Amino acid sequence: MAQELLPSQIPILISGEESFKRSLSQKSGFQCDTTVPQKLDFLFCFKSAIKPNFQAHLSSPLFRHNKQVAQGIDVDLRLQHKDKNMSKKKTFFMTTCCCFLALFLVVAASGCGLFIKTIPKGEIMGKAPEDKYIMIDDVNYHYLEYPGTGRDIFLLHGLASSAYTWEKVIPYLTGQGYHVWALDMKGFGWSDKPEDAKYDTVTLMQEVNKWMEAMGLKDVVFVGNSLGGAIAVLMALEHPDKTERIVLIDSAGYPIKKPFIIRMAKMPLAGEITKLFFGRWVVERTLEEVMFNDDKVTEEQIDAYYERMSTENALDAQVALARSIDFEAMSVYTRRIPEIKNRTVIIWGENDEWIPLESGYKFRKDLSNSTLVILPECGHIPQEEKPELTAKSIIDFIEKR
């Protein structure tokens, strides 16, 4: 139980008329300390320890005579308490604003997110004669075509990538006389990235099939990396007339632990956060993650990815695609992989951190007419990290009777 104090022992930390304070001190025994501004200390002390004594003095003639003043004291205490709460809220608000302003300035200074210059759709940086477009279902698709007298080889990129990923491999293939094609799927590279479109794997596969029909492509050597490999598998199951042979390079397909960049897309406001922080540094860190040897990441490579990801609606499209990845929904196709009888070569970077080599062994087990080529000291994109060995594996596979 709190100890009760005599009036003469209690410093009154309240505001009011000075004459009333002096009168109160003289006649009631209360000592009014006007030098201490912490008025709320008295309110706490009053409630916890000396309420009975103070109530007795409130009933005295002095307090009855000064009723209005006493009421004013209570009101003043409440206003002081309210002012203190308002002050805390104001301080919190100002601190939050300062933090956001500092973050805004850092983002602006680093050339990230909202301050990136958007490249309009249909515009290609460093356009070459092989760059072409075709409109299908109101989507303008960009693709590369390198004519040749040999058979058709179709190259399909992976997540957050584009036809650029094959640029180091293509010269080896065209050098053998092959007719080489490389497509930017909807939402990637220099192709359109419509808002509110579907970017799930099955939809992308159906669109790739339409593009191949428009190009008149059948019985191709279908080469797919990562997401492109998963689409190659779906094409072999759903449109076997399009695929004569298959090359799977670190292919998606089986359930795995999703890379951080894909898991992040599931977060609330992922699109807004991505736009705010995206910059060349994000591209550089991602390339270092998917390649075994960081020293092989070049400025030209970073620029190529960065430019394509700076196109209109590119980041939203990648977030939408990452959110659509559903291994359970895809299991209906995964279970059918053993049905594929096409001749297949599986090329895998031994040190792939995105899709581990374990998936390569699963493909080898489920595809009865397949061989597995493992590239040491290589990550998720062998076509960029070890293009010569990748191209040789493809050529040897095609030439083998």
C-alpha positions as MATLAB code, in Angstrom:
seq = 'MAQELLPSQIPILISGEESFKRSLSQKSGFQCDTTVPQKLDFLFCFKSAIKPNFQAHLSSPLFRHNKQVAQGIDVDLRLQHKDKNMSKKKTFFMTTCCCFLALFLVVAASGCGLFIKTIPKGEIMGKAPEDKYIMIDDVNYHYLEYPGTGRDIFLLHGLASSAYTWEKVIPYLTGQGYHVWALDMKGFGWSDKPEDAKYDTVTLMQEVNKWMEAMGLKDVVFVGNSLGGAIAVLMALEHPDKTERIVLIDSAGYPIKKPFIIRMAKMPLAGEITKLFFGRWVVERTLEEVMFNDDKVTEEQIDAYYERMSTENALDAQVALARSIDFEAMSVYTRRIPEIKNRTVIIWGENDEWIPLESGYKFRKDLSNSTLVILPECGHIPQEEKPELTAKSIIDFIEKR';
ca = [
       0.000    0.000    0.000;
       1.377    3.456   -0.927;
       2.458    5.617    2.033;
       0.328    8.713    2.680;
       2.252   11.962    2.943;
       1.393   15.078    4.951;
       0.502   18.150    2.918;
       3.627   19.964    4.048;
       5.773   17.147    2.566;
       4.265   17.304   -0.914;
       5.613   19.632   -3.627;
       2.701   20.676   -5.820;
       3.878   20.563   -9.426;
       0.895   22.261  -10.993;
       0.171   25.460  -12.829;
      -2.303   28.136  -11.790;
      -2.490   31.583  -10.486;
       0.621   32.568   -8.516;
      -1.469   34.215   -5.797;
      -3.406   30.990   -5.349;
      -0.193   29.010   -5.034;
       1.153   31.351   -2.346;
      -2.197   31.291   -0.511;
      -2.359   27.522   -0.789;
       1.149   27.189    0.604;
       0.481   29.464    3.544;
      -2.939   28.195    4.612;
      -2.865   24.529    3.736;
       0.730   23.545    4.226;
       1.332   22.572    0.572;
       4.624   23.728   -0.878;
       4.167   24.919   -4.459;
       7.366   24.361   -6.382;
       7.046   26.579   -9.453;
      10.530   25.850  -10.705;
       9.891   22.219  -11.712;
       8.114   21.912  -15.083;
       7.263   18.202  -14.825;
       3.655   18.711  -13.851;
       2.707   15.159  -14.680;
       4.867   13.895  -11.809;
       2.398   15.442   -9.410;
      -0.545   13.812  -11.129;
       1.074   10.395  -10.698;
       1.982   11.129   -7.096;
      -1.546   12.336   -6.403;
      -3.136    9.181   -7.793;
      -0.785    6.723   -6.127;
       0.023    8.102   -2.707;
      -1.665   11.234   -1.355;
      -5.117   11.246   -2.863;
      -6.904   10.992    0.531;
      -5.066   13.971    2.058;
      -5.459   16.046   -1.058;
      -9.185   15.290   -1.226;
      -9.471   16.594    2.357;
      -7.968   19.913    1.367;
     -10.222   20.132   -1.676;
     -13.175   20.221    0.736;
     -11.642   23.066    2.778;
     -13.034   26.670    2.590;
      -9.929   27.701    0.735;
     -10.568   25.272   -2.113;
     -14.295   25.987   -2.126;
     -13.471   29.689   -2.391;
     -11.109   28.914   -5.247;
     -13.269   26.293   -6.905;
     -12.833   27.723  -10.338;
      -9.080   27.856   -9.912;
      -8.987   24.257   -8.677;
     -10.981   23.150  -11.694;
      -8.600   25.094  -13.862;
      -5.685   23.226  -12.324;
      -7.236   19.867  -13.236;
      -7.992   21.026  -16.749;
      -4.455   22.338  -17.102;
      -3.016   19.001  -16.003;
      -5.120   17.149  -18.569;
      -4.113   19.573  -21.287;
      -0.461   19.138  -20.338;
      -0.871   15.346  -20.590;
      -2.580   15.716  -23.971;
       0.140   18.109  -25.172;
       2.807   15.601  -24.191;
       1.089   12.818  -26.190;
       0.704   15.139  -29.148;
       4.366   16.048  -28.858;
       5.341   12.354  -28.947;
       3.206   11.773  -32.028;
       4.673   14.821  -33.722;
       8.201   13.652  -32.910;
       7.476   10.159  -34.283;
       5.937   11.637  -37.433;
       8.892   13.953  -38.007;
      11.384   11.130  -37.393;
       9.553    8.869  -39.854;
       9.485   11.625  -42.473;
      13.206   12.218  -42.021;
      13.939    8.505  -42.446;
      11.905    8.317  -45.649;
      13.542   11.489  -46.931;
      16.987   10.039  -46.234;
      16.018    6.787  -47.986;
      14.606    8.793  -50.909;
      17.867   10.733  -51.263;
      19.974    7.550  -51.086;
      17.846    5.887  -53.755;
      18.026    8.992  -55.936;
      21.792    9.299  -55.536;
      22.394    5.638  -56.383;
      20.344    5.746  -59.583;
      17.829    3.143  -58.405;
      14.168    2.389  -58.752;
      11.950    5.387  -59.396;
      14.828    7.312  -60.938;
      15.561    4.791  -63.691;
      14.899    6.021  -67.196;
      12.268    3.728  -68.709;
      12.977    2.457  -72.210;
       9.758    2.635  -74.278;
       8.421   -0.590  -75.743;
       9.524   -1.274  -79.281;
      12.857    0.457  -78.750;
      16.045   -1.654  -78.920;
      19.388   -0.507  -77.564;
      22.144   -1.341  -80.052;
      19.831   -2.793  -82.681;
      21.400   -5.331  -85.079;
      20.175   -6.734  -88.436;
      19.170   -9.960  -86.692;
      16.708   -8.138  -84.406;
      13.147   -8.675  -85.609;
       9.569   -8.239  -84.391;
       6.263   -9.959  -85.015;
       2.831   -9.087  -83.608;
       0.820  -12.024  -82.236;
      -2.409  -11.504  -80.267;
      -1.593   -7.826  -79.685;
       1.828   -8.646  -78.246;
       4.913   -7.507  -80.125;
       7.503  -10.302  -79.871;
      11.192   -9.641  -80.354;
      13.394  -12.411  -81.704;
      16.761  -13.024  -83.330;
      17.182  -14.943  -86.554;
      20.491  -16.133  -88.018;
      19.758  -17.879  -91.326;
      21.682  -21.006  -92.254;
      21.450  -24.019  -94.547;
      21.443  -26.500  -91.672;
      18.655  -27.566  -89.357;
      16.723  -25.195  -87.133;
      17.957  -24.623  -83.586;
      15.585  -22.736  -81.311;
      17.037  -21.115  -78.155;
      14.802  -20.136  -75.227;
      15.970  -18.130  -72.214;
      15.126  -18.379  -68.523;
      13.736  -16.198  -65.729;
      14.700  -12.488  -65.805;
      16.699  -13.170  -68.953;
      16.325  -12.746  -72.716;
      17.683  -13.807  -76.090;
      20.864  -11.964  -75.102;
      21.873  -14.938  -72.953;
      22.718  -16.920  -76.120;
      24.963  -14.336  -77.795;
      28.198  -16.135  -76.884;
      26.890  -19.517  -78.058;
      25.296  -18.421  -81.333;
      28.562  -17.858  -83.259;
      29.589  -21.485  -82.653;
      26.222  -22.718  -83.926;
      26.049  -20.478  -86.980;
      29.624  -21.450  -87.730;
      28.336  -24.978  -88.309;
      25.688  -23.711  -90.733;
      22.663  -24.095  -88.469;
      19.636  -21.814  -88.796;
      19.461  -20.261  -85.333;
      16.458  -18.628  -83.688;
      16.229  -16.981  -80.259;
      13.013  -15.551  -78.812;
      12.230  -13.025  -76.089;
       9.093  -14.405  -74.477;
       6.279  -12.062  -73.505;
       7.441  -10.079  -70.476;
      11.146  -10.445  -71.285;
      13.918   -8.703  -73.182;
      12.695   -6.346  -75.910;
       9.260   -8.003  -76.244;
       6.096   -6.344  -74.928;
       5.227   -6.700  -71.254;
       1.487   -6.024  -71.012;
      -0.019   -5.202  -67.638;
      -2.464   -7.638  -66.038;
      -1.381  -10.399  -68.450;
      -0.895  -14.025  -67.433;
       2.751  -15.011  -67.005;
       2.466  -18.572  -65.734;
       4.573  -21.284  -67.367;
       1.715  -22.978  -69.232;
       0.533  -19.689  -70.752;
       4.084  -18.855  -71.850;
       4.379  -22.325  -73.424;
       1.175  -21.802  -75.401;
       2.452  -18.447  -76.625;
       5.805  -19.919  -77.644;
       3.893  -22.518  -79.654;
       1.949  -19.756  -81.447;
       5.195  -17.954  -82.248;
       6.724  -21.152  -83.651;
       3.644  -21.671  -85.795;
       3.943  -18.108  -87.105;
       7.588  -18.798  -87.961;
       6.724  -22.149  -89.548;
       9.050  -24.023  -87.196;
       8.711  -27.798  -86.710;
      11.012  -30.597  -85.600;
      13.538  -28.154  -84.186;
      16.377  -28.760  -81.782;
      14.724  -27.074  -78.816;
      17.328  -25.624  -76.420;
      16.027  -24.240  -73.125;
      17.771  -22.831  -70.075;
      16.050  -22.680  -66.667;
      12.429  -21.573  -67.311;
      13.067  -22.121  -71.017;
      13.932  -25.747  -70.241;
      10.644  -26.235  -68.412;
       8.827  -24.884  -71.466;
      10.815  -27.249  -73.702;
       9.537  -30.147  -71.572;
       5.950  -28.890  -71.836;
       6.297  -28.463  -75.607;
       7.526  -32.052  -75.944;
       4.453  -33.228  -74.025;
       1.806  -30.952  -75.548;
       3.200  -30.193  -79.032;
       5.571  -33.014  -79.961;
       5.544  -31.954  -83.639;
       7.584  -28.868  -82.706;
      10.422  -30.662  -80.926;
      12.577  -33.286  -82.598;
      15.467  -33.115  -80.130;
      15.728  -31.411  -76.756;
      18.613  -29.706  -74.963;
      17.934  -28.948  -71.292;
      20.421  -26.541  -69.699;
      20.038  -26.261  -65.906;
      16.333  -26.697  -66.549;
      13.457  -25.914  -64.232;
      10.783  -28.543  -63.805;
      11.064  -30.371  -60.495;
      10.152  -28.839  -57.114;
      13.105  -27.034  -55.529;
      13.717  -24.441  -52.844;
      12.948  -21.233  -54.682;
      15.784  -18.691  -54.978;
      15.493  -15.649  -52.721;
      14.607  -13.320  -55.591;
      11.577  -15.516  -56.378;
      10.536  -15.923  -52.728;
      10.700  -12.139  -52.332;
       8.107  -11.736  -55.090;
       5.538  -13.371  -52.791;
       5.910  -10.551  -50.253;
       3.282   -7.784  -49.993;
       4.203   -4.702  -52.045;
       6.934   -6.690  -53.805;
       6.372   -4.773  -57.026;
       6.700   -1.387  -55.348;
       9.784   -2.440  -53.370;
      11.414   -3.839  -56.505;
      10.816   -0.608  -58.400;
      12.226    1.443  -55.541;
      15.494   -0.430  -55.140;
      16.179   -1.864  -58.584;
      19.430   -0.743  -60.188;
      22.602   -1.980  -61.845;
      23.760   -3.222  -58.447;
      20.796   -5.653  -58.318;
      21.727   -7.003  -61.763;
      25.362   -7.360  -60.766;
      24.563   -9.205  -57.520;
      22.139  -11.534  -59.311;
      24.672  -12.400  -62.016;
      27.288  -13.093  -59.357;
      24.805  -15.438  -57.690;
      23.974  -17.427  -60.828;
      27.590  -17.706  -62.006;
      30.257  -19.766  -60.271;
      33.107  -17.421  -61.116;
      32.214  -13.837  -60.163;
      35.200  -12.511  -62.122;
      33.453  -13.518  -65.355;
      30.646  -11.005  -64.771;
      31.396   -8.132  -67.164;
      30.180   -4.543  -67.384;
      28.796   -5.269  -70.850;
      26.812   -8.183  -69.430;
      25.427   -6.085  -66.572;
      24.412   -3.326  -69.006;
      22.645   -5.793  -71.299;
      20.496   -7.201  -68.484;
      19.946   -3.781  -66.909;
      18.742   -2.178  -70.161;
      16.219   -4.925  -70.835;
      14.953   -4.795  -67.252;
      14.532   -1.024  -67.630;
      11.914   -1.424  -70.350;
       8.298   -0.504  -69.780;
       6.586   -2.770  -67.188;
       9.558   -5.170  -67.069;
       9.778   -5.351  -63.264;
       6.033   -5.884  -62.819;
       6.136   -8.696  -65.374;
       8.967  -10.451  -63.529;
       7.166  -10.154  -60.193;
       3.976  -11.526  -61.766;
       5.866  -14.457  -63.262;
       7.684  -15.249  -60.019;
       4.398  -15.178  -58.117;
       2.845  -17.582  -60.623;
       5.409  -20.327  -59.990;
       3.444  -23.198  -58.462;
       5.144  -26.602  -58.272;
       1.966  -28.297  -57.087;
       0.011  -27.038  -60.101;
       2.834  -28.134  -62.395;
       2.982  -31.623  -60.895;
       0.448  -32.809  -63.488;
       3.176  -32.238  -66.094;
       6.121  -33.286  -63.943;
       4.596  -36.745  -63.505;
       4.448  -37.087  -67.292;
       8.137  -36.410  -67.953;
       8.877  -40.156  -68.412;
       6.478  -40.081  -71.394;
       8.985  -37.990  -73.370;
      10.946  -40.191  -75.782;
      12.785  -37.454  -77.699;
      16.539  -37.684  -77.816;
      17.712  -35.327  -75.105;
      20.982  -33.981  -73.762;
      21.000  -32.527  -70.257;
      23.737  -29.937  -69.655;
      24.266  -28.822  -66.076;
      26.581  -26.463  -64.220;
      27.969  -28.503  -61.370;
      27.828  -25.518  -59.008;
      24.361  -24.233  -59.858;
      22.929  -22.585  -56.711;
      19.508  -21.812  -58.221;
      18.584  -25.241  -59.546;
      20.937  -27.831  -58.022;
      22.497  -30.716  -59.916;
      20.052  -33.060  -58.181;
      17.406  -31.914  -60.688;
      19.766  -32.847  -63.518;
      20.017  -36.384  -62.164;
      16.203  -36.561  -61.919;
      15.854  -35.585  -65.585;
      18.436  -38.200  -66.525;
      16.492  -40.844  -64.604;
      13.057  -39.915  -65.994;
      14.095  -39.297  -69.619;
      14.930  -42.735  -71.000;
      16.588  -41.412  -74.178;
      18.900  -38.878  -72.527;
      22.522  -38.218  -71.598;
      23.865  -35.936  -68.878;
      26.813  -33.564  -69.347;
      28.138  -31.928  -66.153;
      30.278  -28.796  -66.495;
      32.657  -28.292  -63.540;
      33.144  -24.879  -61.940;
      29.997  -23.603  -63.600;
      26.757  -22.095  -62.303;
      23.198  -21.663  -63.547;
      23.880  -20.157  -66.993;
      26.570  -22.267  -68.730;
      25.796  -20.570  -72.067;
      27.275  -17.367  -70.607;
      29.866  -18.748  -68.205;
      31.218  -21.535  -70.424;
      29.835  -20.848  -73.912;
      32.434  -22.868  -75.830;
      31.842  -26.059  -73.832;
      28.086  -25.510  -73.941;
      28.102  -25.041  -77.715;
      30.329  -28.083  -78.188;
      27.948  -30.230  -76.135;
      25.013  -29.058  -78.287;
      26.852  -29.613  -81.578;
      28.129  -33.034  -80.555;
      24.599  -34.010  -79.563;
      23.162  -32.877  -82.923;
      25.873  -34.512  -84.989;
      25.700  -37.808  -83.160;
      23.768  -40.372  -85.209;
];
